[in-house]
Amino acid sequence: MMSKGKHVVPHSEGWAVKSEGASRASRVFETQREAISYGREQAI
C-alpha cells in the first residue's frame, strides 16, 4: 500500500503539512524546518 504524498505549505500560523489531495492540514509548525522533518517521517 502506498502512502499519500506530503506537502509543506505556508500557513497563517507558520508552516503546515498536508496530505496529497487533502483540504486541511494534518499539523502546523512554527518553522519550515520542523514541518519538513515531520513530513518526511510521515511519508515513509
PyMOL Python script that loads the backbone (N, CA, C, O; Angstrom):
from pymol import cmd

cmd.read_pdbstr("""\
ATOM      1  N   MET A   1       0.844  -1.182   0.000  1.00  0.00           N
ATOM      2  CA  MET A   1       0.000   0.000   0.000  1.00  0.00           C
ATOM      3  C   MET A   1       0.887   1.241   0.000  1.00  0.00           C
ATOM      4  O   MET A   1       1.803   1.357   0.814  1.00  0.00           O
ATOM      5  N   MET A   2       0.614   2.154  -0.903  1.00  0.00           N
ATOM      6  CA  MET A   2       1.399   3.384  -0.975  1.00  0.00           C
ATOM      7  C   MET A   2       0.749   4.461  -0.119  1.00  0.00           C
ATOM      8  O   MET A   2      -0.473   4.602  -0.095  1.00  0.00           O
ATOM      9  N   SER A   3       1.590   5.219   0.586  1.00  0.00           N
ATOM     10  CA  SER A   3       1.050   6.328   1.369  1.00  0.00           C
ATOM     11  C   SER A   3       0.905   7.546   0.469  1.00  0.00           C
ATOM     12  O   SER A   3       1.573   7.655  -0.559  1.00  0.00           O
ATOM     13  N   LYS A   4       0.037   8.447   0.860  1.00  0.00           N
ATOM     14  CA  LYS A   4      -0.148   9.675   0.097  1.00  0.00           C
ATOM     15  C   LYS A   4       1.061  10.572   0.277  1.00  0.00           C
ATOM     16  O   LYS A   4       1.726  10.529   1.312  1.00  0.00           O
ATOM     17  N   GLY A   5       1.345  11.386  -0.729  1.00  0.00           N
ATOM     18  CA  GLY A   5       2.437  12.331  -0.637  1.00  0.00           C
ATOM     19  C   GLY A   5       2.129  13.407   0.384  1.00  0.00           C
ATOM     20  O   GLY A   5       0.966  13.708   0.656  1.00  0.00           O
ATOM     21  N   LYS A   6       3.162  13.975   0.939  1.00  0.00           N
ATOM     22  CA  LYS A   6       3.023  15.045   1.923  1.00  0.00           C
ATOM     23  C   LYS A   6       3.554  16.334   1.312  1.00  0.00           C
ATOM     24  O   LYS A   6       4.533  16.320   0.565  1.00  0.00           O
ATOM     25  N   HIS A   7       2.907  17.443   1.632  1.00  0.00           N
ATOM     26  CA  HIS A   7       3.308  18.748   1.127  1.00  0.00           C
ATOM     27  C   HIS A   7       3.463  19.709   2.292  1.00  0.00           C
ATOM     28  O   HIS A   7       2.627  19.750   3.194  1.00  0.00           O
ATOM     29  N   VAL A   8       4.546  20.485   2.265  1.00  0.00           N
ATOM     30  CA  VAL A   8       4.760  21.534   3.264  1.00  0.00           C
ATOM     31  C   VAL A   8       4.351  22.845   2.607  1.00  0.00           C
ATOM     32  O   VAL A   8       4.899  23.234   1.576  1.00  0.00           O
ATOM     33  N   VAL A   9       3.382  23.521   3.217  1.00  0.00           N
ATOM     34  CA  VAL A   9       2.829  24.741   2.627  1.00  0.00           C
ATOM     35  C   VAL A   9       2.763  25.860   3.660  1.00  0.00           C
ATOM     36  O   VAL A   9       2.619  25.597   4.854  1.00  0.00           O
ATOM     37  N   PRO A  10       2.870  27.113   3.205  1.00  0.00           N
ATOM     38  CA  PRO A  10       2.730  28.234   4.151  1.00  0.00           C
ATOM     39  C   PRO A  10       1.339  28.228   4.779  1.00  0.00           C
ATOM     40  O   PRO A  10       0.357  27.851   4.140  1.00  0.00           O
ATOM     41  N   HIS A  11       1.274  28.648   6.028  1.00  0.00           N
ATOM     42  CA  HIS A  11       0.022  28.665   6.788  1.00  0.00           C
ATOM     43  C   HIS A  11       0.000  29.954   7.595  1.00  0.00           C
ATOM     44  O   HIS A  11       1.057  30.495   7.919  1.00  0.00           O
ATOM     45  N   SER A  12      -1.173  30.450   7.920  1.00  0.00           N
ATOM     46  CA  SER A  12      -1.278  31.707   8.670  1.00  0.00           C
ATOM     47  C   SER A  12      -0.580  31.646  10.024  1.00  0.00           C
ATOM     48  O   SER A  12      -0.209  32.681  10.577  1.00  0.00           O
ATOM     49  N   GLU A  13      -0.399  30.440  10.562  1.00  0.00           N
ATOM     50  CA  GLU A  13       0.256  30.285  11.865  1.00  0.00           C
ATOM     51  C   GLU A  13       1.650  29.686  11.750  1.00  0.00           C
ATOM     52  O   GLU A  13       2.228  29.288  12.762  1.00  0.00           O
ATOM     53  N   GLY A  14       2.207  29.611  10.538  1.00  0.00           N
ATOM     54  CA  GLY A  14       3.554  29.069  10.338  1.00  0.00           C
ATOM     55  C   GLY A  14       3.612  28.242   9.067  1.00  0.00           C
ATOM     56  O   GLY A  14       3.360  28.746   7.972  1.00  0.00           O
ATOM     57  N   TRP A  15       3.949  26.958   9.222  1.00  0.00           N
ATOM     58  CA  TRP A  15       4.050  26.042   8.089  1.00  0.00           C
ATOM     59  C   TRP A  15       3.206  24.808   8.368  1.00  0.00           C
ATOM     60  O   TRP A  15       3.226  24.271   9.475  1.00  0.00           O
ATOM     61  N   ALA A  16       2.467  24.362   7.363  1.00  0.00           N
ATOM     62  CA  ALA A  16       1.572  23.223   7.528  1.00  0.00           C
ATOM     63  C   ALA A  16       2.040  22.039   6.694  1.00  0.00           C
ATOM     64  O   ALA A  16       2.643  22.207   5.634  1.00  0.00           O
ATOM     65  N   VAL A  17       1.754  20.848   7.186  1.00  0.00           N
ATOM     66  CA  VAL A  17       1.975  19.616   6.434  1.00  0.00           C
ATOM     67  C   VAL A  17       0.600  19.096   6.037  1.00  0.00           C
ATOM     68  O   VAL A  17      -0.262  18.862   6.885  1.00  0.00           O
ATOM     69  N   LYS A  18       0.412  18.919   4.729  1.00  0.00           N
ATOM     70  CA  LYS A  18      -0.864  18.428   4.217  1.00  0.00           C
ATOM     71  C   LYS A  18      -0.626  17.152   3.433  1.00  0.00           C
ATOM     72  O   LYS A  18       0.395  17.005   2.762  1.00  0.00           O
ATOM     73  N   SER A  19      -1.574  16.229   3.521  1.00  0.00           N
ATOM     74  CA  SER A  19      -1.535  15.035   2.688  1.00  0.00           C
ATOM     75  C   SER A  19      -2.005  15.413   1.295  1.00  0.00           C
ATOM     76  O   SER A  19      -2.844  16.299   1.129  1.00  0.00           O
ATOM     77  N   GLU A  20      -1.466  14.745   0.312  1.00  0.00           N
ATOM     78  CA  GLU A  20      -1.849  14.998  -1.066  1.00  0.00           C
ATOM     79  C   GLU A  20      -3.353  14.820  -1.227  1.00  0.00           C
ATOM     80  O   GLU A  20      -3.899  13.787  -0.839  1.00  0.00           O
ATOM     81  N   GLY A  21      -4.021  15.809  -1.789  1.00  0.00           N
ATOM     82  CA  GLY A  21      -5.461  15.753  -2.012  1.00  0.00           C
ATOM     83  C   GLY A  21      -6.308  16.202  -0.834  1.00  0.00           C
ATOM     84  O   GLY A  21      -7.530  16.288  -0.951  1.00  0.00           O
ATOM     85  N   ALA A  22      -5.678  16.491   0.302  1.00  0.00           N
ATOM     86  CA  ALA A  22      -6.427  16.911   1.495  1.00  0.00           C
ATOM     87  C   ALA A  22      -6.692  18.408   1.460  1.00  0.00           C
ATOM     88  O   ALA A  22      -5.900  19.174   0.910  1.00  0.00           O
ATOM     89  N   SER A  23      -7.802  18.817   2.043  1.00  0.00           N
ATOM     90  CA  SER A  23      -8.103  20.248   2.103  1.00  0.00           C
ATOM     91  C   SER A  23      -7.620  20.868   3.410  1.00  0.00           C
ATOM     92  O   SER A  23      -7.430  22.081   3.493  1.00  0.00           O
ATOM     93  N   ARG A  24      -7.421  20.028   4.439  1.00  0.00           N
ATOM     94  CA  ARG A  24      -6.979  20.531   5.747  1.00  0.00           C
ATOM     95  C   ARG A  24      -5.572  20.039   6.057  1.00  0.00           C
ATOM     96  O   ARG A  24      -5.156  18.969   5.613  1.00  0.00           O
ATOM     97  N   ALA A  25      -4.859  20.836   6.822  1.00  0.00           N
ATOM     98  CA  ALA A  25      -3.514  20.460   7.238  1.00  0.00           C
ATOM     99  C   ALA A  25      -3.571  19.372   8.297  1.00  0.00           C
ATOM    100  O   ALA A  25      -4.464  19.364   9.144  1.00  0.00           O
ATOM    101  N   SER A  26      -2.615  18.453   8.246  1.00  0.00           N
ATOM    102  CA  SER A  26      -2.552  17.417   9.276  1.00  0.00           C
ATOM    103  C   SER A  26      -1.876  17.947  10.529  1.00  0.00           C
ATOM    104  O   SER A  26      -2.142  17.471  11.632  1.00  0.00           O
ATOM    105  N   ARG A  27      -0.998  18.938  10.361  1.00  0.00           N
ATOM    106  CA  ARG A  27      -0.316  19.539  11.512  1.00  0.00           C
ATOM    107  C   ARG A  27       0.320  20.859  11.083  1.00  0.00           C
ATOM    108  O   ARG A  27       0.690  21.023   9.920  1.00  0.00           O
ATOM    109  N   VAL A  28       0.447  21.804  12.026  1.00  0.00           N
ATOM    110  CA  VAL A  28       1.035  23.116  11.754  1.00  0.00           C
ATOM    111  C   VAL A  28       2.243  23.310  12.666  1.00  0.00           C
ATOM    112  O   VAL A  28       2.200  22.974  13.850  1.00  0.00           O
ATOM    113  N   PHE A  29       3.317  23.855  12.103  1.00  0.00           N
ATOM    114  CA  PHE A  29       4.568  24.076  12.832  1.00  0.00           C
ATOM    115  C   PHE A  29       4.984  25.532  12.737  1.00  0.00           C
ATOM    116  O   PHE A  29       4.581  26.248  11.821  1.00  0.00           O
ATOM    117  N   GLU A  30       5.797  25.963  13.694  1.00  0.00           N
ATOM    118  CA  GLU A  30       6.302  27.334  13.682  1.00  0.00           C
ATOM    119  C   GLU A  30       7.340  27.539  12.590  1.00  0.00           C
ATOM    120  O   GLU A  30       7.395  28.607  11.981  1.00  0.00           O
ATOM    121  N   THR A  31       8.174  26.515  12.332  1.00  0.00           N
ATOM    122  CA  THR A  31       9.237  26.673  11.343  1.00  0.00           C
ATOM    123  C   THR A  31       9.063  25.702  10.182  1.00  0.00           C
ATOM    124  O   THR A  31       8.481  24.627  10.323  1.00  0.00           O
ATOM    125  N   GLN A  32       9.581  26.109   9.045  1.00  0.00           N
ATOM    126  CA  GLN A  32       9.529  25.263   7.860  1.00  0.00           C
ATOM    127  C   GLN A  32      10.370  24.003   8.079  1.00  0.00           C
ATOM    128  O   GLN A  32       9.999  22.921   7.625  1.00  0.00           O
ATOM    129  N   ARG A  33      11.481  24.144   8.762  1.00  0.00           N
ATOM    130  CA  ARG A  33      12.368  23.010   9.024  1.00  0.00           C
ATOM    131  C   ARG A  33      11.647  21.907   9.813  1.00  0.00           C
ATOM    132  O   ARG A  33      11.777  20.724   9.498  1.00  0.00           O
ATOM    133  N   GLU A  34      10.887  22.306  10.838  1.00  0.00           N
ATOM    134  CA  GLU A  34      10.125  21.333  11.631  1.00  0.00           C
ATOM    135  C   GLU A  34       9.071  20.634  10.770  1.00  0.00           C
ATOM    136  O   GLU A  34       8.871  19.424  10.875  1.00  0.00           O
ATOM    137  N   ALA A  35       8.403  21.411   9.920  1.00  0.00           N
ATOM    138  CA  ALA A  35       7.363  20.853   9.059  1.00  0.00           C
ATOM    139  C   ALA A  35       7.953  19.855   8.068  1.00  0.00           C
ATOM    140  O   ALA A  35       7.369  18.798   7.832  1.00  0.00           O
ATOM    141  N   ILE A  36       9.099  20.181   7.491  1.00  0.00           N
ATOM    142  CA  ILE A  36       9.748  19.277   6.539  1.00  0.00           C
ATOM    143  C   ILE A  36      10.156  17.982   7.225  1.00  0.00           C
ATOM    144  O   ILE A  36       9.954  16.896   6.682  1.00  0.00           O
ATOM    145  N   SER A  37      10.725  18.096   8.410  1.00  0.00           N
ATOM    146  CA  SER A  37      11.147  16.912   9.158  1.00  0.00           C
ATOM    147  C   SER A  37       9.954  15.994   9.440  1.00  0.00           C
ATOM    148  O   SER A  37      10.037  14.783   9.238  1.00  0.00           O
ATOM    149  N   TYR A  38       8.857  16.572   9.904  1.00  0.00           N
ATOM    150  CA  TYR A  38       7.644  15.797  10.196  1.00  0.00           C
ATOM    151  C   TYR A  38       7.090  15.167   8.911  1.00  0.00           C
ATOM    152  O   TYR A  38       6.722  13.992   8.898  1.00  0.00           O
ATOM    153  N   GLY A  39       7.036  15.945   7.847  1.00  0.00           N
ATOM    154  CA  GLY A  39       6.506  15.445   6.579  1.00  0.00           C
ATOM    155  C   GLY A  39       7.301  14.271   6.045  1.00  0.00           C
ATOM    156  O   GLY A  39       6.727  13.315   5.524  1.00  0.00           O
ATOM    157  N   ARG A  40       8.611  14.336   6.169  1.00  0.00           N
ATOM    158  CA  ARG A  40       9.456  13.225   5.713  1.00  0.00           C
ATOM    159  C   ARG A  40       9.196  11.968   6.534  1.00  0.00           C
ATOM    160  O   ARG A  40       9.124  10.870   5.980  1.00  0.00           O
ATOM    161  N   GLU A  41       9.056  12.117   7.841  1.00  0.00           N
ATOM    162  CA  GLU A  41       8.777  10.963   8.701  1.00  0.00           C
ATOM    163  C   GLU A  41       7.440  10.319   8.330  1.00  0.00           C
ATOM    164  O   GLU A  41       7.326   9.094   8.295  1.00  0.00           O
ATOM    165  N   GLN A  42       6.439  11.143   8.055  1.00  0.00           N
ATOM    166  CA  GLN A  42       5.105  10.629   7.744  1.00  0.00           C
ATOM    167  C   GLN A  42       5.032  10.008   6.351  1.00  0.00           C
ATOM    168  O   GLN A  42       4.180   9.155   6.101  1.00  0.00           O
ATOM    169  N   ALA A  43       5.905  10.420   5.450  1.00  0.00           N
ATOM    170  CA  ALA A  43       5.868   9.928   4.078  1.00  0.00           C
ATOM    171  C   ALA A  43       6.468   8.529   3.947  1.00  0.00           C
ATOM    172  O   ALA A  43       6.274   7.860   2.931  1.00  0.00           O
ATOM    173  N   ILE A  44       7.185   8.094   4.960  1.00  0.00           N
ATOM    174  CA  ILE A  44       7.844   6.774   4.896  1.00  0.00           C
ATOM    175  C   ILE A  44       6.847   5.673   5.190  1.00  0.00           C
ATOM    176  O   ILE A  44       7.208   4.496   5.183  1.00  0.00           O
TER     177      ILE A  44
END
""", "prot")
cmd.dss("prot")
cmd.show_as("cartoon", "prot")
cmd.util.cbc("prot")
cmd.orient("prot")
